[in-house]
């Protein structure tokens, strides 16, 4: 349990890693949504649809948010590199 927490804490702040995780989870849940709805449709059609939809949209939105964070981080690094190269030596 301690190893899992340390691993999670190490990668939680990395937007590129989070983007990849949420992207893959979105794809997995999207592909799983159709078989889940088909097999469980006779028992709880609306509940199944809403639950799977919530999981898919949650991961999709997290993936999109982490894409923005990744881009912001890249822009910040580019800006810092520009500032370092353009500033006169002291």
PDB file as gemmi writes it, atoms N, CA and C in Angstrom:
CRYST1    1.000    1.000    1.000  90.00  90.00  90.00 P 1                      
ATOM      1  N   UNK A   1       0.821  -1.193   0.000  1.00  0.00           N  
ATOM      2  CA  UNK A   1       0.000   0.000   0.000  1.00  0.00           C  
ATOM      3  C   UNK A   1       0.866   1.259   0.000  1.00  0.00           C  
ATOM      4  N   UNK A   2       1.964   1.234   0.720  1.00  0.00           N  
ATOM      5  CA  UNK A   2       2.845   2.396   0.785  1.00  0.00           C  
ATOM      6  C   UNK A   2       3.507   2.622  -0.578  1.00  0.00           C  
ATOM      7  N   UNK A   3       3.876   1.538  -1.253  1.00  0.00           N  
ATOM      8  CA  UNK A   3       4.497   1.653  -2.572  1.00  0.00           C  
ATOM      9  C   UNK A   3       3.523   2.278  -3.552  1.00  0.00           C  
ATOM     10  N   UNK A   4       2.266   1.847  -3.505  1.00  0.00           N  
ATOM     11  CA  UNK A   4       1.245   2.395  -4.402  1.00  0.00           C  
ATOM     12  C   UNK A   4       1.068   3.895  -4.167  1.00  0.00           C  
ATOM     13  N   UNK A   5       1.028   4.300  -2.909  1.00  0.00           N  
ATOM     14  CA  UNK A   5       0.866   5.727  -2.594  1.00  0.00           C  
ATOM     15  C   UNK A   5       2.060   6.536  -3.069  1.00  0.00           C  
ATOM     16  N   UNK A   6       3.271   5.991  -2.896  1.00  0.00           N  
ATOM     17  CA  UNK A   6       4.470   6.700  -3.339  1.00  0.00           C  
ATOM     18  C   UNK A   6       4.487   6.823  -4.860  1.00  0.00           C  
ATOM     19  N   UNK A   7       4.114   5.754  -5.554  1.00  0.00           N  
ATOM     20  CA  UNK A   7       4.061   5.797  -7.011  1.00  0.00           C  
ATOM     21  C   UNK A   7       3.032   6.805  -7.487  1.00  0.00           C  
ATOM     22  N   UNK A   8       1.862   6.784  -6.864  1.00  0.00           N  
ATOM     23  CA  UNK A   8       0.798   7.712  -7.245  1.00  0.00           C  
ATOM     24  C   UNK A   8       1.217   9.164  -6.998  1.00  0.00           C  
ATOM     25  N   UNK A   9       1.848   9.416  -5.871  1.00  0.00           N  
ATOM     26  CA  UNK A   9       2.280  10.777  -5.553  1.00  0.00           C  
ATOM     27  C   UNK A   9       3.349  11.256  -6.534  1.00  0.00           C  
ATOM     28  N   UNK A  10       4.175  10.339  -7.014  1.00  0.00           N  
ATOM     29  CA  UNK A  10       5.232  10.706  -7.937  1.00  0.00           C  
ATOM     30  C   UNK A  10       4.738  11.088  -9.318  1.00  0.00           C  
ATOM     31  N   UNK A  11       3.656  10.468  -9.767  1.00  0.00           N  
ATOM     32  CA  UNK A  11       3.178  10.723 -11.128  1.00  0.00           C  
ATOM     33  C   UNK A  11       1.935  11.592 -11.171  1.00  0.00           C  
ATOM     34  N   UNK A  12       1.338  11.872 -10.056  1.00  0.00           N  
ATOM     35  CA  UNK A  12       0.089  12.626 -10.039  1.00  0.00           C  
ATOM     36  C   UNK A  12       0.263  14.039 -10.570  1.00  0.00           C  
ATOM     37  N   UNK A  13       1.418  14.631 -10.369  1.00  0.00           N  
ATOM     38  CA  UNK A  13       1.638  15.988 -10.834  1.00  0.00           C  
ATOM     39  C   UNK A  13       2.118  16.081 -12.270  1.00  0.00           C  
ATOM     40  N   UNK A  14       2.313  14.947 -12.938  1.00  0.00           N  
ATOM     41  CA  UNK A  14       2.814  14.932 -14.304  1.00  0.00           C  
ATOM     42  C   UNK A  14       1.642  14.938 -15.285  1.00  0.00           C  
ATOM     43  N   UNK A  15       1.359  16.069 -15.928  1.00  0.00           N  
ATOM     44  CA  UNK A  15       0.196  16.147 -16.812  1.00  0.00           C  
ATOM     45  C   UNK A  15       0.291  15.236 -18.034  1.00  0.00           C  
ATOM     46  N   UNK A  16       1.491  15.007 -18.542  1.00  0.00           N  
ATOM     47  CA  UNK A  16       1.625  14.136 -19.716  1.00  0.00           C  
ATOM     48  C   UNK A  16       1.245  12.700 -19.358  1.00  0.00           C  
ATOM     49  N   UNK A  17       1.694  12.240 -18.202  1.00  0.00           N  
ATOM     50  CA  UNK A  17       1.351  10.886 -17.759  1.00  0.00           C  
ATOM     51  C   UNK A  17      -0.150  10.770 -17.506  1.00  0.00           C  
ATOM     52  N   UNK A  18      -0.725  11.770 -16.854  1.00  0.00           N  
ATOM     53  CA  UNK A  18      -2.166  11.749 -16.583  1.00  0.00           C  
ATOM     54  C   UNK A  18      -2.960  11.764 -17.884  1.00  0.00           C  
ATOM     55  N   UNK A  19      -2.487  12.486 -18.875  1.00  0.00           N  
ATOM     56  CA  UNK A  19      -3.160  12.518 -20.169  1.00  0.00           C  
ATOM     57  C   UNK A  19      -3.184  11.126 -20.793  1.00  0.00           C  
ATOM     58  N   UNK A  20      -2.054  10.426 -20.740  1.00  0.00           N  
ATOM     59  CA  UNK A  20      -2.002   9.078 -21.304  1.00  0.00           C  
ATOM     60  C   UNK A  20      -2.924   8.124 -20.549  1.00  0.00           C  
ATOM     61  N   UNK A  21      -2.906   8.182 -19.234  1.00  0.00           N  
ATOM     62  CA  UNK A  21      -3.758   7.288 -18.429  1.00  0.00           C  
ATOM     63  C   UNK A  21      -5.232   7.535 -18.735  1.00  0.00           C  
ATOM     64  N   UNK A  22      -5.657   8.773 -18.686  1.00  0.00           N  
ATOM     65  CA  UNK A  22      -7.072   9.070 -18.933  1.00  0.00           C  
ATOM     66  C   UNK A  22      -7.463   8.814 -20.381  1.00  0.00           C  
ATOM     67  N   UNK A  23      -6.549   9.006 -21.296  1.00  0.00           N  
ATOM     68  CA  UNK A  23      -6.840   8.687 -22.696  1.00  0.00           C  
ATOM     69  C   UNK A  23      -7.104   7.199 -22.880  1.00  0.00           C  
ATOM     70  N   UNK A  24      -6.231   6.368 -22.314  1.00  0.00           N  
ATOM     71  CA  UNK A  24      -6.431   4.923 -22.434  1.00  0.00           C  
ATOM     72  C   UNK A  24      -7.674   4.455 -21.687  1.00  0.00           C  
ATOM     73  N   UNK A  25      -7.926   5.001 -20.507  1.00  0.00           N  
ATOM     74  CA  UNK A  25      -9.136   4.615 -19.769  1.00  0.00           C  
ATOM     75  C   UNK A  25     -10.401   5.028 -20.519  1.00  0.00           C  
ATOM     76  N   UNK A  26     -10.361   6.170 -21.187  1.00  0.00           N  
ATOM     77  CA  UNK A  26     -11.508   6.589 -22.000  1.00  0.00           C  
ATOM     78  C   UNK A  26     -11.766   5.596 -23.118  1.00  0.00           C  
ATOM     79  N   UNK A  27     -10.707   5.202 -23.803  1.00  0.00           N  
ATOM     80  CA  UNK A  27     -10.862   4.240 -24.896  1.00  0.00           C  
ATOM     81  C   UNK A  27     -11.377   2.899 -24.380  1.00  0.00           C  
ATOM     82  N   UNK A  28     -10.813   2.413 -23.284  1.00  0.00           N  
ATOM     83  CA  UNK A  28     -11.244   1.129 -22.717  1.00  0.00           C  
ATOM     84  C   UNK A  28     -12.712   1.176 -22.328  1.00  0.00           C  
ATOM     85  N   UNK A  29     -13.124   2.225 -21.618  1.00  0.00           N  
ATOM     86  CA  UNK A  29     -14.521   2.314 -21.196  1.00  0.00           C  
ATOM     87  C   UNK A  29     -15.450   2.514 -22.384  1.00  0.00           C  
ATOM     88  N   UNK A  30     -15.007   3.245 -23.385  1.00  0.00           N  
ATOM     89  CA  UNK A  30     -15.839   3.429 -24.571  1.00  0.00           C  
ATOM     90  C   UNK A  30     -16.078   2.096 -25.262  1.00  0.00           C  
ATOM     91  N   UNK A  31     -15.032   1.301 -25.409  1.00  0.00           N  
ATOM     92  CA  UNK A  31     -15.178  -0.009 -26.034  1.00  0.00           C  
ATOM     93  C   UNK A  31     -15.992  -0.970 -25.170  1.00  0.00           C  
ATOM     94  N   UNK A  32     -15.870  -0.842 -23.858  1.00  0.00           N  
ATOM     95  CA  UNK A  32     -16.612  -1.723 -22.954  1.00  0.00           C  
ATOM     96  C   UNK A  32     -18.073  -1.302 -22.823  1.00  0.00           C  
ATOM     97  N   UNK A  33     -18.401  -0.082 -23.166  1.00  0.00           N  
ATOM     98  CA  UNK A  33     -19.764   0.422 -22.964  1.00  0.00           C  
ATOM     99  C   UNK A  33     -20.790  -0.377 -23.760  1.00  0.00           C  
ATOM    100  N   UNK A  34     -20.462  -0.699 -25.001  1.00  0.00           N  
ATOM    101  CA  UNK A  34     -21.445  -1.395 -25.842  1.00  0.00           C  
ATOM    102  C   UNK A  34     -21.731  -2.819 -25.377  1.00  0.00           C  
ATOM    103  N   UNK A  35     -20.717  -3.639 -25.078  1.00  0.00           N  
ATOM    104  CA  UNK A  35     -21.034  -4.967 -24.549  1.00  0.00           C  
ATOM    105  C   UNK A  35     -21.757  -4.907 -23.201  1.00  0.00           C  
ATOM    106  N   UNK A  36     -21.370  -3.976 -22.359  1.00  0.00           N  
ATOM    107  CA  UNK A  36     -22.029  -3.852 -21.051  1.00  0.00           C  
ATOM    108  C   UNK A  36     -23.499  -3.515 -21.248  1.00  0.00           C  
ATOM    109  N   UNK A  37     -23.787  -2.556 -22.106  1.00  0.00           N  
ATOM    110  CA  UNK A  37     -25.189  -2.182 -22.339  1.00  0.00           C  
ATOM    111  C   UNK A  37     -25.965  -3.325 -22.981  1.00  0.00           C  
ATOM    112  N   UNK A  38     -25.312  -4.088 -23.845  1.00  0.00           N  
ATOM    113  CA  UNK A  38     -25.998  -5.194 -24.516  1.00  0.00           C  
ATOM    114  C   UNK A  38     -26.337  -6.315 -23.534  1.00  0.00           C  
ATOM    115  N   UNK A  39     -25.362  -6.730 -22.737  1.00  0.00           N  
ATOM    116  CA  UNK A  39     -25.591  -7.849 -21.826  1.00  0.00           C  
ATOM    117  C   UNK A  39     -26.503  -7.495 -20.669  1.00  0.00           C  
ATOM    118  N   UNK A  40     -26.453  -6.283 -20.186  1.00  0.00           N  
ATOM    119  CA  UNK A  40     -27.258  -5.899 -19.033  1.00  0.00           C  
ATOM    120  C   UNK A  40     -28.522  -5.144 -19.421  1.00  0.00           C  
ATOM    121  N   UNK A  41     -28.771  -5.006 -20.711  1.00  0.00           N  
ATOM    122  CA  UNK A  41     -29.884  -4.165 -21.138  1.00  0.00           C  
ATOM    123  C   UNK A  41     -31.245  -4.688 -20.672  1.00  0.00           C  
ATOM    124  N   UNK A  42     -31.397  -5.977 -20.513  1.00  0.00           N  
ATOM    125  CA  UNK A  42     -32.682  -6.512 -20.079  1.00  0.00           C  
ATOM    126  C   UNK A  42     -32.944  -6.270 -18.601  1.00  0.00           C  
ATOM    127  N   UNK A  43     -31.905  -6.104 -17.820  1.00  0.00           N  
ATOM    128  CA  UNK A  43     -32.077  -5.954 -16.376  1.00  0.00           C  
ATOM    129  C   UNK A  43     -32.221  -4.492 -15.947  1.00  0.00           C  
ATOM    130  N   UNK A  44     -31.258  -3.707 -16.288  1.00  0.00           N  
ATOM    131  CA  UNK A  44     -31.244  -2.313 -15.825  1.00  0.00           C  
ATOM    132  C   UNK A  44     -30.788  -1.385 -16.944  1.00  0.00           C  
ATOM    133  N   UNK A  45     -31.572  -1.248 -17.982  1.00  0.00           N  
ATOM    134  CA  UNK A  45     -31.069  -0.520 -19.158  1.00  0.00           C  
ATOM    135  C   UNK A  45     -30.690   0.933 -18.889  1.00  0.00           C  
ATOM    136  N   UNK A  46     -31.532   1.647 -18.224  1.00  0.00           N  
ATOM    137  CA  UNK A  46     -31.243   3.062 -18.018  1.00  0.00           C  
ATOM    138  C   UNK A  46     -30.089   3.252 -17.049  1.00  0.00           C  
ATOM    139  N   UNK A  47     -30.084   2.507 -15.966  1.00  0.00           N  
ATOM    140  CA  UNK A  47     -29.025   2.621 -14.971  1.00  0.00           C  
ATOM    141  C   UNK A  47     -27.670   2.244 -15.555  1.00  0.00           C  
ATOM    142  N   UNK A  48     -27.646   1.213 -16.347  1.00  0.00           N  
ATOM    143  CA  UNK A  48     -26.395   0.804 -16.979  1.00  0.00           C  
ATOM    144  C   UNK A  48     -25.901   1.888 -17.925  1.00  0.00           C  
ATOM    145  N   UNK A  49     -26.780   2.375 -18.744  1.00  0.00           N  
ATOM    146  CA  UNK A  49     -26.382   3.406 -19.695  1.00  0.00           C  
ATOM    147  C   UNK A  49     -25.846   4.640 -18.972  1.00  0.00           C  
ATOM    148  N   UNK A  50     -26.545   5.089 -17.961  1.00  0.00           N  
ATOM    149  CA  UNK A  50     -26.128   6.294 -17.242  1.00  0.00           C  
ATOM    150  C   UNK A  50     -24.795   6.060 -16.528  1.00  0.00           C  
ATOM    151  N   UNK A  51     -24.623   4.900 -15.927  1.00  0.00           N  
ATOM    152  CA  UNK A  51     -23.377   4.616 -15.206  1.00  0.00           C  
ATOM    153  C   UNK A  51     -22.189   4.564 -16.153  1.00  0.00           C  
ATOM    154  N   UNK A  52     -22.331   3.844 -17.244  1.00  0.00           N  
ATOM    155  CA  UNK A  52     -21.234   3.750 -18.204  1.00  0.00           C  
ATOM    156  C   UNK A  52     -20.972   5.111 -18.837  1.00  0.00           C  
ATOM    157  N   UNK A  53     -22.017   5.832 -19.149  1.00  0.00           N  
ATOM    158  CA  UNK A  53     -21.859   7.171 -19.723  1.00  0.00           C  
ATOM    159  C   UNK A  53     -21.098   8.087 -18.761  1.00  0.00           C  
ATOM    160  N   UNK A  54     -21.409   7.989 -17.477  1.00  0.00           N  
ATOM    161  CA  UNK A  54     -20.726   8.827 -16.485  1.00  0.00           C  
ATOM    162  C   UNK A  54     -19.243   8.493 -16.407  1.00  0.00           C  
ATOM    163  N   UNK A  55     -18.903   7.225 -16.449  1.00  0.00           N  
ATOM    164  CA  UNK A  55     -17.498   6.832 -16.398  1.00  0.00           C  
ATOM    165  C   UNK A  55     -16.764   7.323 -17.643  1.00  0.00           C  
ATOM    166  N   UNK A  56     -17.355   7.110 -18.807  1.00  0.00           N  
ATOM    167  CA  UNK A  56     -16.718   7.519 -20.059  1.00  0.00           C  
ATOM    168  C   UNK A  56     -16.532   9.030 -20.102  1.00  0.00           C  
ATOM    169  N   UNK A  57     -17.553   9.779 -19.795  1.00  0.00           N  
ATOM    170  CA  UNK A  57     -17.428  11.237 -19.850  1.00  0.00           C  
ATOM    171  C   UNK A  57     -16.484  11.769 -18.783  1.00  0.00           C  
ATOM    172  N   UNK A  58     -16.434  11.112 -17.630  1.00  0.00           N  
ATOM    173  CA  UNK A  58     -15.490  11.535 -16.593  1.00  0.00           C  
ATOM    174  C   UNK A  58     -14.055  11.391 -17.045  1.00  0.00           C  
ATOM    175  N   UNK A  59     -13.727  10.241 -17.629  1.00  0.00           N  
ATOM    176  CA  UNK A  59     -12.374  10.043 -18.128  1.00  0.00           C  
ATOM    177  C   UNK A  59     -12.096  10.939 -19.332  1.00  0.00           C  
ATOM    178  N   UNK A  60     -13.093  11.118 -20.174  1.00  0.00           N  
ATOM    179  CA  UNK A  60     -12.899  11.978 -21.347  1.00  0.00           C  
ATOM    180  C   UNK A  60     -12.566  13.412 -20.907  1.00  0.00           C  
ATOM    181  N   UNK A  61     -13.320  13.924 -19.950  1.00  0.00           N  
ATOM    182  CA  UNK A  61     -13.072  15.295 -19.499  1.00  0.00           C  
ATOM    183  C   UNK A  61     -11.732  15.413 -18.784  1.00  0.00           C  
ATOM    184  N   UNK A  62     -11.355  14.394 -18.017  1.00  0.00           N  
ATOM    185  CA  UNK A  62     -10.043  14.422 -17.364  1.00  0.00           C  
ATOM    186  C   UNK A  62      -8.931  14.383 -18.388  1.00  0.00           C  
ATOM    187  N   UNK A  63      -9.126  13.607 -19.433  1.00  0.00           N  
ATOM    188  CA  UNK A  63      -8.130  13.518 -20.498  1.00  0.00           C  
ATOM    189  C   UNK A  63      -7.984  14.869 -21.184  1.00  0.00           C  
ATOM    190  N   UNK A  64      -9.101  15.512 -21.480  1.00  0.00           N  
ATOM    191  CA  UNK A  64      -9.046  16.811 -22.137  1.00  0.00           C  
ATOM    192  C   UNK A  64      -8.376  17.851 -21.239  1.00  0.00           C  
ATOM    193  N   UNK A  65      -8.675  17.812 -19.951  1.00  0.00           N  
ATOM    194  CA  UNK A  65      -8.067  18.767 -19.023  1.00  0.00           C  
ATOM    195  C   UNK A  65      -6.565  18.546 -18.928  1.00  0.00           C  
ATOM    196  N   UNK A  66      -6.141  17.298 -18.908  1.00  0.00           N  
ATOM    197  CA  UNK A  66      -4.702  17.043 -18.819  1.00  0.00           C  
ATOM    198  C   UNK A  66      -3.989  17.412 -20.116  1.00  0.00           C  
ATOM    199  N   UNK A  67      -4.682  17.364 -21.248  1.00  0.00           N  
ATOM    200  CA  UNK A  67      -4.087  17.827 -22.502  1.00  0.00           C  
ATOM    201  C   UNK A  67      -3.795  19.323 -22.414  1.00  0.00           C  
ATOM    202  N   UNK A  68      -4.708  20.059 -21.820  1.00  0.00           N  
ATOM    203  CA  UNK A  68      -4.504  21.502 -21.660  1.00  0.00           C  
ATOM    204  C   UNK A  68      -3.328  21.755 -20.732  1.00  0.00           C  
ATOM    205  N   UNK A  69      -3.252  21.002 -19.631  1.00  0.00           N  
ATOM    206  CA  UNK A  69      -2.143  21.181 -18.695  1.00  0.00           C  
ATOM    207  C   UNK A  69      -0.811  20.861 -19.366  1.00  0.00           C  
ATOM    208  N   UNK A  70      -0.789  19.825 -20.179  1.00  0.00           N  
ATOM    209  CA  UNK A  70       0.439  19.466 -20.879  1.00  0.00           C  
ATOM    210  C   UNK A  70       0.864  20.594 -21.816  1.00  0.00           C  
ATOM    211  N   UNK A  71      -0.068  21.127 -22.544  1.00  0.00           N  
ATOM    212  CA  UNK A  71       0.249  22.218 -23.478  1.00  0.00           C  
ATOM    213  C   UNK A  71       0.729  23.454 -22.718  1.00  0.00           C  
ATOM    214  N   UNK A  72       0.090  23.768 -21.590  1.00  0.00           N  
ATOM    215  CA  UNK A  72       0.514  24.919 -20.801  1.00  0.00           C  
ATOM    216  C   UNK A  72       1.936  24.720 -20.280  1.00  0.00           C  
ATOM    217  N   UNK A  73       2.241  23.499 -19.865  1.00  0.00           N  
ATOM    218  CA  UNK A  73       3.584  23.212 -19.376  1.00  0.00           C  
ATOM    219  C   UNK A  73       4.615  23.374 -20.493  1.00  0.00           C  
ATOM    220  N   UNK A  74       4.291  22.900 -21.695  1.00  0.00           N  
ATOM    221  CA  UNK A  74       5.192  23.042 -22.833  1.00  0.00           C  
ATOM    222  C   UNK A  74       5.422  24.518 -23.163  1.00  0.00           C  
ATOM    223  N   UNK A  75       4.355  25.312 -23.151  1.00  0.00           N  
ATOM    224  CA  UNK A  75       4.481  26.742 -23.443  1.00  0.00           C  
ATOM    225  C   UNK A  75       5.329  27.445 -22.391  1.00  0.00           C  
ATOM    226  N   UNK A  76       5.165  27.056 -21.131  1.00  0.00           N  
ATOM    227  CA  UNK A  76       5.958  27.653 -20.056  1.00  0.00           C  
ATOM    228  C   UNK A  76       7.431  27.317 -20.215  1.00  0.00           C  
ATOM    229  N   UNK A  77       7.737  26.085 -20.581  1.00  0.00           N  
ATOM    230  CA  UNK A  77       9.134  25.697 -20.802  1.00  0.00           C  
ATOM    231  C   UNK A  77       9.725  26.451 -21.984  1.00  0.00           C  
ATOM    232  N   UNK A  78       8.956  26.616 -23.055  1.00  0.00           N  
ATOM    233  CA  UNK A  78       9.434  27.383 -24.203  1.00  0.00           C  
ATOM    234  C   UNK A  78       9.694  28.828 -23.812  1.00  0.00           C  
ATOM    235  N   UNK A  79       8.806  29.410 -23.021  1.00  0.00           N  
ATOM    236  CA  UNK A  79       8.973  30.796 -22.584  1.00  0.00           C  
ATOM    237  C   UNK A  79      10.218  30.938 -21.719  1.00  0.00           C  
ATOM    238  N   UNK A  80      10.453  29.984 -20.824  1.00  0.00           N  
ATOM    239  CA  UNK A  80      11.641  30.044 -19.969  1.00  0.00           C  
ATOM    240  C   UNK A  80      12.915  29.910 -20.789  1.00  0.00           C  
ATOM    241  N   UNK A  81      12.902  29.046 -21.799  1.00  0.00           N  
ATOM    242  CA  UNK A  81      14.078  28.901 -22.653  1.00  0.00           C  
ATOM    243  C   UNK A  81      14.343  30.177 -23.441  1.00  0.00           C  
ATOM    244  N   UNK A  82      13.263  30.818 -23.937  1.00  0.00           N  
ATOM    245  CA  UNK A  82      13.407  32.081 -24.649  1.00  0.00           C  
ATOM    246  C   UNK A  82      13.987  33.161 -23.739  1.00  0.00           C  
ATOM    247  N   UNK A  83      13.479  33.215 -22.503  1.00  0.00           N  
ATOM    248  CA  UNK A  83      13.954  34.218 -21.559  1.00  0.00           C  
ATOM    249  C   UNK A  83      15.418  34.002 -21.210  1.00  0.00           C  
ATOM    250  N   UNK A  84      15.833  32.731 -21.079  1.00  0.00           N  
ATOM    251  CA  UNK A  84      17.227  32.432 -20.740  1.00  0.00           C  
ATOM    252  C   UNK A  84      18.168  32.806 -21.879  1.00  0.00           C  
ATOM    253  N   UNK A  85      17.748  32.566 -23.101  1.00  0.00           N  
ATOM    254  CA  UNK A  85      18.621  32.871 -24.242  1.00  0.00           C  
ATOM    255  C   UNK A  85      18.634  34.354 -24.599  1.00  0.00           C  
ATOM    256  N   UNK A  86      17.563  35.065 -24.315  1.00  0.00           N  
ATOM    257  CA  UNK A  86      17.500  36.483 -24.689  1.00  0.00           C  
ATOM    258  C   UNK A  86      18.001  37.417 -23.616  1.00  0.00           C  
ATOM    259  N   UNK A  87      18.137  36.951 -22.381  1.00  0.00           N  
ATOM    260  CA  UNK A  87      18.584  37.848 -21.323  1.00  0.00           C  
ATOM    261  C   UNK A  87      20.098  38.060 -21.427  1.00  0.00           C  
ATOM    262  N   UNK A  88      20.553  39.304 -21.206  1.00  0.00           N  
ATOM    263  CA  UNK A  88      21.981  39.587 -21.279  1.00  0.00           C  
ATOM    264  C   UNK A  88      22.714  38.949 -20.095  1.00  0.00           C  
ATOM    265  N   UNK A  89      23.941  38.516 -20.290  1.00  0.00           N  
ATOM    266  CA  UNK A  89      24.695  37.919 -19.167  1.00  0.00           C  
ATOM    267  C   UNK A  89      24.992  38.964 -18.109  1.00  0.00           C  
ATOM    268  N   UNK A  90      25.010  38.553 -16.859  1.00  0.00           N  
ATOM    269  CA  UNK A  90      25.247  39.475 -15.746  1.00  0.00           C  
ATOM    270  C   UNK A  90      26.691  39.603 -15.419  1.00  0.00           C  
TER     271      UNK A  90                                                      
END                                                                             
